[in-house]
Structure formats: C-alpha cells, structure tokens
Amino acid sequence: MENVCLIDDEPGVVDMCSDFLGTNYQVRSFHSAEEAIQAFDQDYQPSVVITDIKMPGMTGLELAHKLNERHQ
C-alpha cells in the first residue's frame, strides 16, 4: 500500500483528507511542518507529500524546499 504524508495545521482538514485517502492509502498526518521534518529525520519516506501552503512557523513551500534539500 502506498504511503501518503499529509501536513495541515487545521485538524478538520487533516481528518477529512485522512478519512478520504485512508481507504486506498496508508496516511500519516502532521499538524505542522516541524512535526513532519522530525518524522523525515527518523527515516520516514512516504510516496507522496500533501501539504498546506499557509501554516504558522513554516509554509508548505519552505517545507518542500527543506525536504528536497535533505533527500536528494
């Protein structure tokens, strides 16, 4: 089963997307970019990353750049 990483600071969005995607994919969700980075640092390697763009602390675009730098 494919592994999907879902990152959004709004719990309702995370729940809705997790429920929808969870029927066909293994979903691991995070409520901040920093939480997701910690998981990636511990060798979490999803097939797909879905992230919100506007989040407190670090935007989804900043997260994408950081993950790309770390996993090239």
Backbone as CSV, one residue per row, in Angstrom:
resi,resn,N_x,N_y,N_z,CA_x,CA_y,CA_z,C_x,C_y,C_z
1,MET,0.852,-1.175,0.000,0.000,0.000,0.000,0.899,1.240,0.000
2,GLU,0.550,2.200,-0.833,1.314,3.441,-0.916,1.161,4.263,0.361
3,ASN,2.210,4.990,0.693,2.284,5.772,1.922,2.162,7.259,1.585
4,VAL,1.201,7.953,2.216,0.951,9.375,1.956,1.223,10.171,3.230
5,CYS,1.960,11.260,3.084,2.234,12.186,4.183,1.336,13.397,3.986
6,LEU,0.535,13.703,5.016,-0.412,14.808,4.956,-0.062,15.815,6.043
7,ILE,0.124,17.087,5.652,0.515,18.127,6.607,-0.433,19.315,6.466
8,ASP,-1.128,19.634,7.567,-2.029,20.787,7.593,-2.232,21.199,9.043
9,ASP,-2.283,22.485,9.294,-2.443,22.981,10.663,-3.892,22.990,11.131
10,GLU,-4.836,22.707,10.248,-6.249,22.686,10.615,-6.706,21.241,10.829
11,PRO,-7.047,20.870,12.072,-7.430,19.489,12.382,-8.586,18.964,11.524
12,GLY,-9.563,19.798,11.210,-10.686,19.347,10.396,-10.267,18.935,8.998
13,VAL,-9.343,19.676,8.423,-8.838,19.348,7.085,-8.054,18.044,7.138
14,VAL,-7.228,17.890,8.156,-6.445,16.663,8.311,-7.373,15.461,8.445
15,ASP,-8.390,15.575,9.290,-9.330,14.469,9.495,-10.056,14.110,8.206
16,MET,-10.577,15.117,7.501,-11.318,14.877,6.268,-10.441,14.207,5.213
17,CYS,-9.246,14.749,5.008,-8.340,14.193,3.996,-7.857,12.801,4.382
18,SER,-7.581,12.604,5.657,-7.136,11.283,6.120,-8.225,10.239,5.905
19,ASP,-9.464,10.599,6.220,-10.580,9.674,6.011,-10.736,9.337,4.534
20,PHE,-10.658,10.350,3.690,-10.822,10.142,2.249,-9.690,9.293,1.672
21,LEU,-8.463,9.656,1.990,-7.305,8.946,1.438,-7.080,7.586,2.090
22,GLY,-7.506,7.469,3.349,-7.238,6.253,4.111,-7.885,4.999,3.573
23,THR,-8.863,5.136,2.689,-9.481,3.943,2.115,-8.575,3.252,1.100
24,ASN,-7.647,3.999,0.523,-6.764,3.433,-0.504,-5.271,3.555,-0.209
25,TYR,-4.932,4.361,0.795,-3.524,4.623,1.088,-3.281,4.568,2.585
26,GLN,-2.040,4.305,2.935,-1.631,4.420,4.330,-1.267,5.881,4.558
27,VAL,-2.003,6.573,5.442,-1.831,8.011,5.637,-1.216,8.274,7.006
28,ARG,-0.184,9.102,7.003,0.392,9.595,8.252,0.253,11.113,8.208
29,SER,-0.394,11.675,9.225,-0.669,13.107,9.197,0.092,13.851,10.282
30,PHE,0.351,15.124,9.977,1.080,16.014,10.878,0.374,17.358,10.886
31,HIS,0.436,18.042,12.037,-0.229,19.326,12.168,0.720,20.509,12.011
32,SER,1.989,20.235,11.699,2.944,21.316,11.427,4.078,20.774,10.567
33,ALA,4.734,21.684,9.885,5.885,21.312,9.063,7.008,20.762,9.937
34,GLU,7.167,21.332,11.129,8.237,20.894,12.032,8.040,19.438,12.460
35,GLU,6.784,19.039,12.727,6.496,17.645,13.083,6.862,16.715,11.929
36,ALA,6.519,17.121,10.724,6.824,16.298,9.550,8.329,16.153,9.360
37,ILE,9.067,17.231,9.544,10.526,17.172,9.389,11.133,16.199,10.392
38,GLN,10.635,16.205,11.619,11.138,15.258,12.623,10.923,13.824,12.156
39,ALA,9.767,13.535,11.583,9.490,12.187,11.082,10.425,11.837,9.930
40,PHE,10.646,12.789,9.021,11.557,12.544,7.900,12.977,12.314,8.404
41,ASP,13.366,13.007,9.466,14.698,12.814,10.037,14.853,11.426,10.647
42,GLN,13.733,10.772,10.954,13.757,9.418,11.517,13.466,8.383,10.432
43,ASP,13.820,8.700,9.196,13.723,7.802,8.039,12.312,7.522,7.557
44,TYR,11.367,8.398,7.832,10.029,8.274,7.251,10.128,8.672,5.790
45,GLN,9.697,7.796,4.891,9.818,8.053,3.457,8.504,7.736,2.742
46,PRO,7.584,8.692,2.717,6.313,8.442,2.028,6.476,8.497,0.519
47,SER,5.497,7.962,-0.168,5.482,8.033,-1.631,5.072,9.418,-2.113
48,VAL,4.187,10.071,-1.333,3.639,11.367,-1.716,3.532,12.256,-0.476
49,VAL,3.803,13.548,-0.650,3.620,14.531,0.421,2.561,15.526,-0.036
50,ILE,1.516,15.689,0.787,0.469,16.679,0.532,0.522,17.669,1.681
51,THR,0.745,18.940,1.369,0.897,19.932,2.425,0.088,21.190,2.153
52,ASP,-0.348,21.791,3.239,-0.971,23.105,3.184,0.128,24.111,2.834
53,ILE,-0.223,25.183,2.177,0.764,26.204,1.840,0.946,27.182,2.995
54,LYS,-0.163,27.689,3.546,-0.091,28.676,4.625,-0.230,27.986,5.971
55,MET,0.885,27.900,6.692,0.902,27.326,8.033,1.770,28.206,8.920
56,PRO,1.473,28.246,10.206,2.319,29.023,11.115,3.710,28.402,11.213
57,GLY,4.696,29.228,11.384,6.064,28.738,11.560,6.788,28.548,10.246
58,MET,6.337,27.586,9.455,6.986,27.276,8.189,5.900,27.000,7.150
59,THR,5.986,27.639,6.007,4.986,27.412,4.963,5.222,26.063,4.287
60,GLY,4.226,25.624,3.554,4.365,24.384,2.807,5.456,24.454,1.758
61,LEU,5.648,25.622,1.167,6.719,25.776,0.175,8.096,25.682,0.831
62,GLU,8.247,26.290,1.998,9.515,26.181,2.728,9.783,24.736,3.113
63,LEU,8.729,24.043,3.536,8.864,22.628,3.881,9.319,21.816,2.669
64,ALA,8.698,22.052,1.537,9.074,21.321,0.323,10.536,21.545,-0.032
65,HIS,11.009,22.770,0.091,12.414,23.067,-0.199,13.340,22.339,0.788
66,LYS,12.986,22.355,2.070,13.816,21.681,3.073,13.868,20.181,2.839
67,LEU,12.724,19.578,2.552,12.691,18.142,2.303,13.474,17.780,1.043
68,ASN,13.371,18.614,0.036,14.115,18.376,-1.193,15.616,18.456,-0.960
69,GLU,16.055,19.423,-0.170,17.484,19.569,0.151,18.003,18.358,0.920
70,ARG,17.216,17.844,1.845,17.649,16.737,2.695,17.631,15.393,1.996
71,HIS,16.811,15.250,0.995,16.593,13.914,0.419,16.911,13.852,-1.071
72,GLN,17.980,14.514,-1.452,18.399,14.449,-2.865,19.380,13.341,-3.046
